Structures are given as structure tokens and as C-alpha cells.
């Protein structure tokens, strides 16, 4: 994973067995499908969508999945022996450097090290060494006491060690050869540092050590994923739009990828210009005085914004303001973010049309007026409607001394049409991995920059190494000063290519596509919420609850059946249980929208056959979905519908068919039998 001026990177969290069910986010575990075949699934749904909002404790939504996969594949390719060889080489070169420095009269700290050493030198000498290093195009770490820090890695070489020693000695002549130092080097660590236990013992780390094997392994994994290369992904509130190749290209450039986050300022002017331009563009788009790019995800943006609101209240001596009002229609991570900053969550009701119940809001704002800290509002709401009373809502909160946080997860319905700052928001976050085209990466990386009104600018996140934020900065929310700079060029290129008119047109098409689909679907499924105009925003909710009683069919059955039609499911049972939330984005052609609509219409016909008694309630194409190739080609077929109905229910599937890897998964089994380690796959067999 490249260093990319500080990110994105993956970090890994481990815990003891007894704490596994308190871990944030979600874990990958092993369950089984209806045939008994092992099935990998996300287990332990600890996120706020799956528990009572006011009790939420984990706001993790976007993680660093893509980077975790890259790191894992690095381990797969090299295996335990390969990683040890790499580590020994890096360690050996560092030992070689340390021994050379000692022979030149320098002290080297610490006594035991892996790839990093610290050399104490007088400040005047340190300055001379720094000058010579700069002439060689090499950056050292300079400690406050004058010490110099050096780290080596996989791309270091003996020639590099030579250059480093020449820099320290001050001329091109060394009183020794590097080969003379080899006898003084011992690669082994003494106890208790020496590792004696085995590692990477799973069989996947024992093969795939040639490029062809690795390529085929990756392709086999890729072939199991239903992605945007197959069909549209209509996940509501996720904005699965096109990630254009032109936008992605800069990520591969070494000028962006190989830059250290704490490189001298004069070496990072290009990146900083990009940051300044992107921040100013986002501020103009969203209507705020300033932006910070530091948060690494929307959930982290929420956390940052609420921390700033808390700091603002404290700066006024109002430390008692700790109540956060959150409507039922707000985005799922909101209540957990509020809980994480120590706020008390008070839920605000919605009316029958999906809008915030203004009367309930006003009553609770008045009830908690002495403690009111903030309102967290998603606009347009997760119900897929624009709140007609949004300005009134903001006014109520401000009147009672609170600040308004608007979740910008649904900004794809607003760019160029309206601005959150103009509506009355004091702070918001945007999702660059949604509206501004950074890929989702199977769950990350993402960027959740926060925009603030002028009175909150002094509280923008700071950093202990790089001067950032205002005079009352809340401190860093990310290890790197600018969060995940390596993927920011994607959003910069997207905005630069689209321009003002293009961004506005994209928003209009996103709303048009959603309303077109809602209009087609209303003849077959109830549309749960609409705005005052009778229209939806950029997403809409299909209500499937009536089919549970009439046919025994639930939203999850329809979601699984869509796999047989070659589609990823929409968002299931969120924000309303028993529903599907659909967001088409502006990226899809009308033909693809129609294909997805046709799939849902055909599924509605299949549901009607159950309602009419032509198919049984418990053994039908929906309850048995998805249908794998092994199931359809099995010798025995004891189902009351044909194999063709199971696997090829639509004509387009004749030309291109995506086969699910497993059948219906036993969800409860997976939660009861969580597997956090990596024993051989055979051990999961029942």
C-alpha cells in the first residue's frame, strides 16, 4: 500500500474472545447455506441500523476495506517464508547501516531495532548532515533534540546504505567496505523478542506465489463479486455511481503515491494546492465558510462535526449542553456518533409522509432548551424526500441555543441546486466516496470532509505536527494531517471535468432517474414516501410489507431473488423494516433502469402466483433464491417450478449470466458460530 502523503491505509484491530461482540463495525465470519456449503458472510451486525438508535455505540460505516485487501494479498503472494525473507533483508540493511555509523563514531539508538534507528548528534552537525541529505534528495526525520531518524524498507538497497554513510561522514571515502561489516551482523533477535510461533498457517498463504497463480487466485475471487461491471447497484443511500478511469489515473502516479505525510512543506506544494482548491470548491458547493479534509469517512466527519459543536458550546461556558435531537429519518450512523462524543440522544418522530414531525421537534427542543446541543438531520432524508420545512427546523434549533448538523450523505440530490449552508446548517460532512466519485472499494476507503459556518471555523481539526485548523482546534481526528490524500485527486478531477453546469446536470439526472423508476414501480409496489410535490428525491422506498401476510414473502426474499436476475439488491429494511430503498444515480442509462424495473416487475408476478395459490408459500422461486449453478444442474430437481424459471427468468440472462457462489445463507447460524481466525476451510464443514 503506497504511503500517499498519509493515506488511505488499513489498520487492524484484535481482541480477546470474550470481547468480540463489543467490536465496532462488522466482522467476516463463516456460516453455511441451505445445502450445508460453507458461506462467507458479514456477521455480528453491531451497526446502528440493526439496534435501537438511542442505544447505538458504533458509528463505523466506511472502513478501509480495499487497503486491507491489498495488505492481505501482499501476504498471500509472499507467504510466511517470503515475508520473513523481506523482513530479514530490511533488518539486515538497517543493521549494516547501524554498524557503519558506529564505526564512523556515531551512537545508534535504540540497542534493539528492526528498520528504524535514531542517531544523536549536536545541532550544528545535524544541520550540516541535513544540508548534504537535501542535496542527495533524501529526507531524514529531525527530532527536537537534534537527533536524526532513519527508516529503511523493502526498496532500500546496499547502494542506498552507501549514500547514507557518505552523507554522515561528509565525503565519498569510507574507512571500510560494506562487506567488512557483514561479520558483525546478527539477524536474530534474542528472547523475549524472537518469534517462535508459526504464522500465516492457513493454506491460502502456502500457494499462489507466482504471478500467474496469484493472478488466477485474484480473478477467481473477483468472479464471485456482483459489481458495477455486471449491472447497476441500486443501494439506497450509498450512491453507487461511475468511477471514471480518467479520475482514477492520478492515484497511480508516484508524485502522489510516494510522498511522506511529513515531508518538508516546500516539497509538497502540488498536493497543498490540490487541497486548497478542493476545499474551496466544496465550500462553494455546500455553502460554508471553510472545509477540513481530515476525516476519513462520513462517520468520522459526523464525529468531527459534533466534537466541534461541543467545543463551541464549551467556549461559551455552556458545558451543560449535551442533548442531540435525531429524527427517525436521519442517516443511520448519526445516533452512534452522538453517543461517541458523550451526547444524550433524543429521537424525534416523523409524520406519515416521512417528514420530520415539526411539532414533536419543537416540543422536544423546548423541553431540552437548557441542554440542547445539536440537531442531526439528513437532507434530503433517508426516506427519500426533501423536507419542505427544513428552514423552519433549523430555526427552531437555533432559537433554543442548539447547532444544526446536516448529514451530507445524500448530497447527490443537491449539488448545483441548493446549499446546506444556505438552508441553515452550521456544519455538515460530505461523502467524497458517494457524490464525488471515489470508489466504495467494497467498504472503503472513503473521505468525509466537514464544512462549517464562520463561527465554527476556529474549531476545525488541527494536528500536532503540521499546522492546521483554527486557534481553538479540536485536535486531530486522523493520524495523517489531511486524512487520505491519495484518493483526493479522484474528486478533484471529477469536479474539474464536470464544471458548474455538469455537476448541476448530474444532480438533475439523478433525481430524474429516481422519479422515473418510482413512476414505473408504483403500478406494482407501493412507494412509501413522496414529497409535497408528489415526487421523490434521488432515492425512493418500495414497501413490501403487505406481501408477508398475503404470500409469506419478505424484503429479503426479493433481495435474494434479484441475484437470479443478475442484480445486486437495493438497501434492505432500512430505514423502514420490510422495505427496499433504491438509488439509481445519474450514471445509469435508461435501458439499465428499465432492465432493473423489469426484474422487479417479473418478481412481482412471481409473488402474485404465491398469493393466488399457484405456488406454495414455503417452496417457491423467492424462498429458494438465489439459485446456484450446482443447484440448477443437480441430478435431482424436486421443486414446483422449472430449472429455467429458477436460473433464467428474464431474456437478457441468456446473453450474460452471473451465478451466485452459494445458496440462501443461514444468517442465525453465522451469528452463533462466529469465526475470527483462519483454520482450513474443511473445518467449517458440518
ChimeraX attribute file (.defattr): number of C-alpha atoms within 10 A of each C-alpha:
attribute: neighborCount
match mode: 1-to-1
recipient: residues
	/A:1	15
	/A:2	18
	/A:3	17
	/A:4	23
	/A:5	24
	/A:6	22
	/A:7	26
	/A:8	25
	/A:9	21
	/A:10	17
	/A:11	11
	/A:12	6
	/A:13	6
	/A:14	9
	/A:15	10
	/A:16	6
	/A:17	8
	/A:18	7
	/A:19	9
	/A:20	14
	/A:21	16
	/A:22	12
	/A:23	15
	/A:24	17
	/A:25	19
	/A:26	18
	/A:27	18
	/A:28	15
	/A:29	19
	/A:30	21
	/A:31	26
	/A:32	23
	/A:33	17
	/A:34	13
	/A:35	12
	/A:36	15
	/A:37	16
	/A:38	19
	/A:39	19
	/A:40	16
	/A:41	19
	/A:42	16
	/A:43	23
	/A:44	23
	/A:45	15
	/A:46	20
	/A:47	21
	/A:48	24
	/A:49	19
	/A:50	14
	/A:51	12
	/A:52	10
	/A:53	21
	/A:54	17
	/A:55	13
	/A:56	23
	/A:57	22
	/A:58	22
	/A:59	26
	/A:60	19
	/A:61	19
	/A:62	23
	/A:63	23
	/A:64	21
	/A:65	19
	/A:66	20
	/A:67	20
	/A:68	18
	/A:69	15
	/A:70	14
	/A:71	15
	/A:72	12
	/A:73	18
	/A:74	14
	/A:75	17
	/A:76	23
	/A:77	22
	/A:78	20
	/A:79	22
	/A:80	17
	/A:81	13
	/A:82	14
	/A:83	16
	/A:84	12
	/A:85	12
	/A:86	16
	/A:87	17
	/A:88	16
	/A:89	18
	/A:90	22
	/A:91	23
	/A:92	19
	/A:93	25
	/A:94	25
	/A:95	24
	/A:96	23
	/A:97	23
	/A:98	26
	/A:99	20
	/A:100	23
	/A:101	18
	/A:102	12
	/A:103	13
	/A:104	15
	/A:105	10
	/A:106	16
	/A:107	16
	/A:108	18
	/A:109	15
	/A:110	11
	/A:111	8
	/A:112	13
	/A:113	14
	/A:114	18
	/A:115	19
	/A:116	18
	/A:117	21
	/A:118	19
	/A:119	20
	/A:120	17
	/A:121	16
	/A:122	10
	/A:123	15
	/A:124	10
	/A:125	12
	/A:126	18
	/A:127	14
	/A:128	13
	/A:129	21
	/A:130	20
	/A:131	15
	/A:132	18
	/A:133	18
	/A:134	12
	/A:135	11
	/A:136	12
	/A:137	8
	/A:138	13
	/A:139	17
	/A:140	15
	/A:141	15
	/A:142	17
	/A:143	12
	/A:144	8
	/A:145	10
	/A:146	17
	/A:147	17
	/A:148	20
	/A:149	17
	/A:150	16
	/A:151	14
	/A:152	18
	/A:153	15
	/A:154	12
	/A:155	8
	/A:156	14
	/A:157	14
	/A:158	13
	/A:159	9
	/A:160	14
	/A:161	19
	/A:162	17
	/A:163	16
	/A:164	21
	/A:165	19
	/A:166	17
	/A:167	21
	/A:168	18
	/A:169	17
	/A:170	13
	/A:171	10
	/A:172	10
	/A:173	10
	/A:174	15
	/A:175	9
	/A:176	11
	/A:177	11
	/A:178	16
	/A:179	8
	/A:180	10
	/A:181	16
	/A:182	14
	/A:183	8
	/A:184	9
	/A:185	15
	/A:186	11
	/A:187	13
	/A:188	12
	/A:189	12
	/A:190	9
	/A:191	8
	/A:192	7
	/A:193	9
	/A:194	9
	/A:195	11
	/A:196	8
	/A:197	5
	/A:198	7
	/A:199	11
	/A:200	15
	/A:201	13
	/A:202	15
	/A:203	14
	/A:204	17
	/A:205	20
	/A:206	15
	/A:207	15
	/A:208	20
	/A:209	16
	/A:210	10
	/A:211	10
	/A:212	10
	/A:213	13
	/A:214	17
	/A:215	13
	/A:216	12
	/A:217	18
	/A:218	13
	/A:219	11
	/A:220	11
	/A:221	9
	/A:222	11
	/A:223	14
	/A:224	13
	/A:225	16
	/A:226	18
	/A:227	16
	/A:228	15
	/A:229	8
	/A:230	14
	/A:231	17
	/A:232	26
	/A:233	25
	/A:234	26
	/A:235	20
	/A:236	27
	/A:237	27
	/A:238	22
	/A:239	29
	/A:240	26
	/A:241	26
	/A:242	17
	/A:243	20
	/A:244	14
	/A:245	9
	/A:246	11
	/A:247	21
	/A:248	19
	/A:249	12
	/A:250	18
	/A:251	18
	/A:252	14
	/A:253	11
	/A:254	11
	/A:255	14
	/A:256	22
	/A:257	20
	/A:258	15
	/A:259	19
	/A:260	18
	/A:261	21
	/A:262	16
	/A:263	13
	/A:264	10
	/A:265	11
	/A:266	8
	/A:267	12
	/A:268	17
	/A:269	11
	/A:270	11
	/A:271	19
	/A:272	15
	/A:273	11
	/A:274	15
	/A:275	20
	/A:276	13
	/A:277	13
	/A:278	21
	/A:279	21
	/A:280	16
	/A:281	16
	/A:282	22
	/A:283	21
	/A:284	16
	/A:285	20
	/A:286	28
	/A:287	20
	/A:288	24
	/A:289	20
	/A:290	20
	/A:291	29
	/A:292	27
	/A:293	25
	/A:294	28
	/A:295	29
	/A:296	29
	/A:297	27
	/A:298	30
	/A:299	28
	/A:300	25
	/A:301	29
	/A:302	31
	/A:303	25
	/A:304	30
	/A:305	31
	/A:306	29
	/A:307	23
	/A:308	24
	/A:309	24
	/A:310	24
	/A:311	20
	/A:312	22
	/A:313	19
	/A:314	13
	/A:315	12
	/A:316	8
	/A:317	10
	/A:318	16
	/A:319	14
	/A:320	13
	/A:321	22
	/A:322	21
	/A:323	23
	/A:324	29
	/A:325	27
	/A:326	26
	/A:327	24
	/A:328	25
	/A:329	25
	/A:330	23
	/A:331	26
	/A:332	23
	/A:333	24
	/A:334	32
	/A:335	32
	/A:336	26
	/A:337	28
	/A:338	29
	/A:339	21
	/A:340	16
	/A:341	14
	/A:342	15
	/A:343	21
	/A:344	20
	/A:345	24
	/A:346	19
	/A:347	19
	/A:348	22
	/A:349	18
	/A:350	17
	/A:351	12
	/A:352	10
	/A:353	14
	/A:354	21
	/A:355	26
	/A:356	25
	/A:357	18
	/A:358	18
	/A:359	14
	/A:360	16
	/A:361	22
	/A:362	17
	/A:363	13
	/A:364	17
	/A:365	28
	/A:366	16
	/A:367	12
	/A:368	19
	/A:369	18
	/A:370	16
	/A:371	20
	/A:372	26
	/A:373	30
	/A:374	28
	/A:375	30
	/A:376	26
	/A:377	28
	/A:378	26
	/A:379	25
	/A:380	28
	/A:381	25
	/A:382	27
	/A:383	31
	/A:384	30
	/A:385	25
	/A:386	24
	/A:387	20
	/A:388	14
	/A:389	13
	/A:390	19
	/A:391	13
	/A:392	15
	/A:393	22
	/A:394	21
	/A:395	17
	/A:396	20
	/A:397	23
	/A:398	20
	/A:399	12
	/A:400	19
	/A:401	18
	/A:402	28
	/A:403	26
	/A:404	25
	/A:405	27
	/A:406	28
	/A:407	30
	/A:408	31
	/A:409	27
	/A:410	26
	/A:411	28
	/A:412	28
	/A:413	27
	/A:414	26
	/A:415	21
	/A:416	20
	/A:417	12
	/A:418	15
	/A:419	18
	/A:420	23
	/A:421	21
	/A:422	13
	/A:423	17
	/A:424	21
	/A:425	28
	/A:426	26
	/A:427	32
	/A:428	31
	/A:429	31
	/A:430	28
	/A:431	28
	/A:432	27
	/A:433	30
	/A:434	27
	/A:435	26
	/A:436	24
	/A:437	24
	/A:438	27
	/A:439	22
	/A:440	22
	/A:441	16
	/A:442	14
	/A:443	14
	/A:444	22
	/A:445	26
	/A:446	29
	/A:447	31
	/A:448	29
	/A:449	28
	/A:450	31
	/A:451	31
	/A:452	27
	/A:453	19
	/A:454	12
	/A:455	10
	/A:456	21
	/A:457	23
	/A:458	18
	/A:459	24
	/A:460	26
	/A:461	28
	/A:462	24
	/A:463	19
	/A:464	10
	/A:465	10
	/A:466	13
	/A:467	9
	/A:468	18
	/A:469	20
	/A:470	15
	/A:471	11
	/A:472	17
	/A:473	18
	/A:474	22
	/A:475	18
	/A:476	20
	/A:477	20
	/A:478	18
	/A:479	16
	/A:480	22
	/A:481	27
	/A:482	28
	/A:483	28
	/A:484	26
	/A:485	29
	/A:486	25
	/A:487	26
	/A:488	30
	/A:489	21
	/A:490	26
	/A:491	21
	/A:492	21
	/A:493	20
	/A:494	21
	/A:495	19
	/A:496	15
	/A:497	13
	/A:498	13
	/A:499	12
	/A:500	13
	/A:501	9
	/A:502	15
	/A:503	22
	/A:504	18
	/A:505	17
	/A:506	21
	/A:507	22
	/A:508	21
	/A:509	18
	/A:510	25
	/A:511	23
	/A:512	20
	/A:513	24
	/A:514	23
	/A:515	21
	/A:516	16
	/A:517	20
	/A:518	23
	/A:519	14
	/A:520	14
	/A:521	17
	/A:522	12
	/A:523	10
	/A:524	15
	/A:525	17
	/A:526	16
	/A:527	20
	/A:528	21
	/A:529	20
	/A:530	21
	/A:531	17
	/A:532	13
	/A:533	9
	/A:534	9
	/A:535	20
	/A:536	26
	/A:537	27
	/A:538	31
	/A:539	32
	/A:540	27
	/A:541	29
	/A:542	24
	/A:543	20
	/A:544	21
	/A:545	18
	/A:546	14
	/A:547	18
	/A:548	12
	/A:549	10
	/A:550	14
	/A:551	19
	/A:552	18
	/A:553	23
	/A:554	20
	/A:555	23
	/A:556	20
	/A:557	17
	/A:558	25
	/A:559	21
	/A:560	24
	/A:561	27
	/A:562	21
	/A:563	21
	/A:564	27
	/A:565	27
	/A:566	25
	/A:567	23
	/A:568	23
	/A:569	22
	/A:570	25
	/A:571	22
	/A:572	21
	/A:573	21
	/A:574	21
	/A:575	22
	/A:576	19
	/A:577	13
	/A:578	19
	/A:579	24
	/A:580	27
	/A:581	26
	/A:582	26
	/A:583	28
	/A:584	31
	/A:585	32
	/A:586	24
	/A:587	17
	/A:588	19
	/A:589	12
	/A:590	13
	/A:591	9
	/A:592	14
	/A:593	18
	/A:594	14
	/A:595	17
	/A:596	23
	/A:597	16
	/A:598	16
	/A:599	19
	/A:600	20
	/A:601	17
	/A:602	16
	/A:603	20
	/A:604	15
	/A:605	13
	/A:606	16
	/A:607	23
	/A:608	16
	/A:609	16
	/A:610	22
	/A:611	18
	/A:612	11
	/A:613	10
	/A:614	13
	/A:615	18
	/A:616	16
	/A:617	18
	/A:618	13
	/A:619	14
	/A:620	20
	/A:621	30
	/A:622	26
	/A:623	19
	/A:624	17
	/A:625	23
	/A:626	27
	/A:627	24
	/A:628	20
	/A:629	15
	/A:630	13
	/A:631	17
	/A:632	15
	/A:633	10
	/A:634	10
	/A:635	8
	/A:636	8
	/A:637	12
	/A:638	8
	/A:639	12
	/A:640	12
	/A:641	13
	/A:642	14
	/A:643	17
	/A:644	10
	/A:645	11
	/A:646	22
	/A:647	26
	/A:648	17
	/A:649	18
	/A:650	16
	/A:651	9
	/A:652	12
	/A:653	14
	/A:654	10
	/A:655	6
	/A:656	10
	/A:657	15
	/A:658	20
	/A:659	20
	/A:660	21
	/A:661	15
	/A:662	23
	/A:663	22
	/A:664	20
	/A:665	21
	/A:666	16
	/A:667	16
	/A:668	12
	/A:669	14
	/A:670	22
	/A:671	18
	/A:672	11
	/A:673	13
	/A:674	19
	/A:675	17
	/A:676	13
	/A:677	9
	/A:678	13
	/A:679	12
	/A:680	11
	/A:681	12
	/A:682	8
	/A:683	9
	/A:684	16
	/A:685	10
	/A:686	8
